Amino acid sequence: MNDLANKKCVPCEGGIPAFDIKEIHKYLKKINGWNVLQNKEKSYFIQKEFKFKNYSDSEKFVLEVGKIAETEGHHPDIFFGWGYASIKISTHAIKGLAESDFILAAKIDKI
């Protein structure tokens, strides 16, 4: 695999299978500190918690994530507040994970 952060997210409209857990773990090794979790429907997603000194730093980070998301056409769930941000990524169209999810995570890690 090439450096994920240098790749472009590819829009997914469904019709492909989500990664299985073996493929997920292969890609998980290419990103830093992300956790793979399952929702109540047993669909996989990746999530990472970020810590900051204050609210302003959290907000600046979230705005940068938003810029990347718009550029890539791939939008994570973002939760943030004073001193923290949590980013959750999955591909809704396939109810799971695909390469673009890991590409987005790698780009976020570069902030």
Secondary structure by P-SEA (a helix, b strand, c coil): ccccccbbbbbbccccccccaaaaaaaaaaccccccccccccbbbbbbbbbcccaaaaaaaaaaaaaaaaaaccccbbbbcccbbbbbbbccccccccaaaaaaaaaaaac
